[in-house]
């Protein structure tokens, strides 16, 4: 049953963003929501405090820095069973009528609720949830992705986990938001360390960003309609190369700076590495989503936090990412679409 079959709870909405000129900015509304939730929602305040105290360390892989965070608050997300039967039987924790009573929201464009993430990785960390119980689907929501990045402004990065590679609620469409600059890949993104030069087509720049153990496709443009059309062609090309009739496995980052949208897309071939399922010393409970693919590896066990090395991180990345040859095939296919 869809959330739209119900009226939103009258006390759920903290504020509403409609984009009217002269109104409060979306970033300011979200900031007020964050402060309100810290003050009035005890469980969130405790989770946020624990996250702020999480251990963090750097590991160096070639010319790139990776971060490792020890965050036990992410245990439920990192270990969630995502098979179809489990998803079907469990209540959807993103549906508005299943949210905690104390959780408030910014209503965005009449179709999305912006919520503080109750198990944060960042400060602040938001989840942007469709008011309807609809499956995770990036292609049908590209316009919202671009609008959200525009309305939040350059201080925030929007990210997306595909339904088969990182989304802990693949049955309910959502984005996530973190402060810009918190993901290590953003530094490499700024420096544009690409082996394939960016090519302009219809005002859209496109190329490959090479990173330790993985590659990302970068896309930049200033006209939302043109950019959206290009992204749809790209998703189609990825699906053809990956042989997927469903949404191709991907993680995505998007921000808007200096009048241009900038996206990084990580094509994926696998959700969890083999080490996730091993027992004993070879076990590593890391579930790569967008954050991990971006260079911030979240660990939920102290042992995994301490034993993570550049070599282990690259091994995980290579296992869950598309090969260089398949990335090049996607790039070549885009020349003819």
C-alpha positions in Angstrom: 0.0 0.0 0.0 1.3 3.5 -0.8 1.9 6.2 1.7 -0.2 8.5 -0.6 -3.2 6.3 0.4 -2.9 8.0 3.8 -2.6 11.7 4.7 0.8 12.7 6.1 0.7 12.9 9.9 0.0 16.6 10.7 2.8 16.9 13.2 5.4 15.1 11.0 6.3 18.1 8.8 8.7 20.5 10.4 8.8 22.8 7.4 8.0 22.8 3.7 10.2 23.8 0.8 8.4 24.9 -2.4 11.3 26.8 -4.0 9.4 30.1 -3.9 11.7 33.2 -4.5 12.6 35.0 -1.3 11.8 32.0 0.9 14.2 30.2 3.2 16.8 28.1 1.5 16.6 24.4 1.6 20.0 24.1 3.2 18.8 26.4 6.0 15.6 24.4 6.5 17.6 21.2 6.8 19.9 22.9 9.3 17.0 23.9 11.4 15.5 20.3 11.2 18.9 18.9 12.3 19.1 21.2 15.3 15.5 20.4 16.3 16.0 16.6 16.1 19.2 16.8 18.2 17.2 18.6 20.8 13.9 16.7 20.7 14.8 13.2 19.6 16.9 11.5 22.3 17.7 8.3 20.3 19.0 10.4 17.4 21.0 12.6 19.7 22.7 9.5 21.2 23.4 8.0 17.8 24.8 11.3 16.6 27.0 11.6 19.7 28.3 8.0 19.1 29.0 8.8 15.5 31.0 11.9 16.5 33.1 9.7 18.7 33.7 7.1 16.0 37.3 6.2 15.3 38.7 7.3 11.9 42.0 6.7 10.3 43.7 7.3 7.0 45.3 4.8 4.7 47.3 5.8 1.6 46.8 4.0 -1.7 49.2 5.3 -4.3 48.5 9.0 -4.6 45.0 8.6 -3.0 43.9 8.8 0.6 41.2 6.4 1.9 39.4 6.8 5.2 38.3 4.0 7.5 35.6 4.6 10.1 34.7 2.3 12.9 30.9 2.9 13.4 28.9 0.3 15.2 25.8 2.3 14.7 25.8 1.1 11.1 25.5 -2.5 12.0 21.9 -2.9 11.0 22.5 -1.4 7.6 25.8 -3.2 6.9 24.4 -6.6 7.8 20.8 -6.2 6.5 19.3 -9.2 4.7 18.3 -8.0 1.2 16.8 -11.0 -0.4 13.3 -10.5 -1.9 11.5 -12.6 0.6 13.0 -10.8 3.6 12.2 -7.4 2.0 8.6 -8.5 1.3 8.0 -9.6 4.9 9.6 -6.8 6.9 7.8 -3.5 7.5 9.4 -0.7 5.4 11.3 1.5 7.8 11.2 4.4 5.3 7.4 4.6 5.0 6.1 7.7 6.8 3.7 5.8 9.0 6.6 3.5 10.2 8.9 6.3 11.2 9.5 7.0 14.9 7.0 9.5 16.4 9.8 11.9 17.2 11.2 12.0 13.7 10.3 15.2 11.8 10.7 16.1 8.1 11.1 18.8 5.6 8.5 18.3 2.9 10.3 18.7 -0.4 8.4 19.4 -3.6 5.3 17.7 -2.2 6.8 14.2 -3.1 9.8 13.7 -0.8 10.5 13.9 2.9 14.0 15.0 4.0 14.8 13.3 7.3 17.9 13.2 9.5 19.5 9.7 9.1 18.9 8.0 12.5 22.3 6.1 12.1 24.5 8.8 10.7 27.9 8.5 9.1 28.3 12.3 8.8 27.2 15.4 10.7 24.7 16.2 9.3 23.5 13.2 7.3 20.1 13.2 5.7 17.9 10.7 3.9 15.5 12.0 1.2 12.5 9.6 1.0 9.7 9.4 -1.5 6.3 9.8 0.2 5.1 6.7 -1.8 6.4 3.2 -1.3 8.0 2.9 -4.7 11.2 0.9 -5.5 14.6 2.4 -5.7 14.9 3.7 -9.3 17.4 6.4 -10.4 16.2 6.8 -14.0 12.7 7.9 -13.1 14.0 10.3 -10.5 16.9 12.0 -12.3 15.0 15.3 -12.4 14.6 15.2 -8.6 18.3 14.3 -8.2 19.4 17.4 -10.2 16.8 19.6 -8.5 17.9 18.5 -5.1 21.6 19.2 -5.8 20.6 22.6 -7.1 18.3 23.5 -4.2 20.8 22.3 -1.5 23.7 24.3 -3.1 27.4 23.6 -3.3 27.8 22.9 0.4 26.1 19.5 0.1 26.6 16.3 -2.0 23.7 14.0 -2.9 24.3 10.3 -3.2 22.4 7.3 -4.4 22.7 3.5 -3.8 21.3 1.2 -6.4 18.7 -1.4 -5.3 21.2 -4.2 -5.6 24.4 -2.5 -4.4 24.1 -0.7 -1.1 20.5 0.4 -0.6 19.3 -1.0 2.7 15.7 -0.3 1.6 15.7 -1.3 -2.1 11.9 -1.3 -2.1 11.5 2.4 -1.2 13.1 5.1 -3.3 15.5 7.4 -1.5 18.6 9.6 -1.8 21.1 10.5 0.9 22.8 13.8 1.5 26.1 14.7 3.3 28.3 17.8 3.6 30.4 18.4 0.4 34.0 17.5 0.8 33.5 14.6 3.3 34.1 11.8 0.7 37.8 11.3 -0.3 36.9 10.8 -4.0 35.8 14.5 -4.1 39.4 15.6 -3.9 40.3 13.3 -6.8 37.2 14.6 -8.6 38.4 18.2 -8.2 41.8 17.3 -9.5 40.3 15.3 -12.5 42.9 12.6 -12.5 41.4 10.9 -15.5 43.1 8.7 -18.0 40.3 9.3 -20.5 40.0 13.0 -21.4 36.6 14.5 -20.8 34.7 14.8 -24.1 32.1 17.4 -24.7 28.8 16.4 -26.3 25.8 18.7 -26.4 27.4 20.7 -23.5 27.9 17.6 -21.4 31.5 16.6 -20.3 32.0 12.8 -19.9 35.1 10.7 -19.0 36.6 8.2 -16.6 38.2 8.9 -13.2 40.7 6.2 -12.3 40.9 5.3 -8.6 42.6 2.5 -6.6 40.9 -0.7 -7.5 38.0 0.9 -9.3 36.9 3.4 -11.9 34.2 6.1 -11.9 32.4 7.7 -14.8 32.2 11.5 -14.5 29.5 13.6 -16.1 29.2 17.4 -16.0 26.7 19.8 -17.5 24.9 23.0 -17.0 21.5 22.4 -18.7 19.3 20.0 -16.6 17.2 18.7 -19.5 20.3 17.9 -21.6 22.1 16.4 -18.7 19.1 14.2 -17.8 18.8 12.9 -21.4 22.6 12.1 -21.4 22.3 10.2 -18.1 19.4 8.2 -19.4 21.5 7.2 -22.4 24.4 6.3 -20.1 22.3 4.2 -17.9 21.0 2.4 -21.0 24.6 1.8 -22.2 25.6 0.5 -18.8 22.6 -1.9 -18.9 23.6 -3.2 -22.4 27.3 -3.8 -21.4 26.4 -5.4 -18.1 23.6 -7.5 -19.6 21.0 -6.2 -17.1 17.3 -5.8 -17.9 17.0 -4.2 -14.4 18.6 -1.0 -13.3 22.3 -1.6 -13.8 24.2 -1.8 -10.5 25.6 1.6 -9.7 26.4 4.1 -7.0 26.3 7.8 -7.7 27.4 11.2 -6.3 26.0 14.5 -7.5 26.6 18.1 -6.6 26.2 21.5 -8.2 29.0 24.1 -8.2 29.6 27.2 -10.2 26.5 26.6 -12.3 27.4 23.0 -13.3 26.1 19.7 -12.1 28.9 17.2 -11.4 28.2 13.5 -11.1 30.4 10.5 -10.4 28.9 7.1 -11.2 30.5 3.9 -10.0 29.3 0.9 -12.1 29.2 -2.2 -10.1 29.1 -6.0 -10.7 28.7 -7.3 -7.2 27.1 -6.1 -3.9 29.3 -7.7 -1.2 32.8 -9.1 -1.5 33.5 -12.8 -0.8 35.3 -11.7 2.4 31.9 -10.6 3.8 30.8 -14.2 3.9 34.0 -15.8 5.2 34.5 -17.0 8.7 37.5 -16.5 10.9 40.5 -14.3 10.1 39.5 -13.9 6.5 36.1 -12.3 7.4 35.6 -8.6 6.6 32.2 -7.2 7.2 32.3 -4.3 4.7 29.2 -3.7 2.5 30.3 -1.3 -0.3 27.7 1.4 -1.1 28.3 4.9 -2.4 30.2 6.0 0.7 32.6 3.1 0.5 33.1 3.4 -3.2 33.9 7.0 -2.6 36.8 6.1 -0.4 35.2 6.1 3.1 35.2 2.5 4.3 32.7 2.0 7.1 33.5 -0.9 9.5 31.3 -2.2 12.2 33.9 -4.4 14.0 37.1 -3.1 15.6 39.1 -5.9 14.1 38.0 -4.9 10.6 38.8 -1.3 11.3 42.4 -2.1 12.5 43.2 -4.7 9.7 42.1 -2.6 6.8 45.0 -1.9 4.5 45.3 -0.3 1.0 45.8 -3.8 -0.5 42.7 -5.1 1.2 40.6 -2.1 0.2 41.8 -2.4 -3.4 41.0 -6.1 -3.4 37.4 -5.4 -2.2 37.0 -2.6 -4.8 38.3 -4.8 -7.7 35.9 -7.6 -6.7 32.7 -5.4 -6.6 33.6 -3.1 -9.5 33.4 -3.4 -13.3 36.6 -4.3 -15.1 38.6 -1.7 -17.0 37.6 -3.4 -20.2 33.8 -3.1 -19.4 34.2 0.6 -18.4 35.9 1.3 -21.8 33.1 -0.6 -23.5 30.5 1.7 -21.9 32.5 4.8 -22.9 32.8 3.6 -26.5 29.1 2.7 -26.7 28.3 6.3 -25.6 30.0 7.6 -28.7 27.2 6.2 -30.8 24.2 6.9 -28.6 
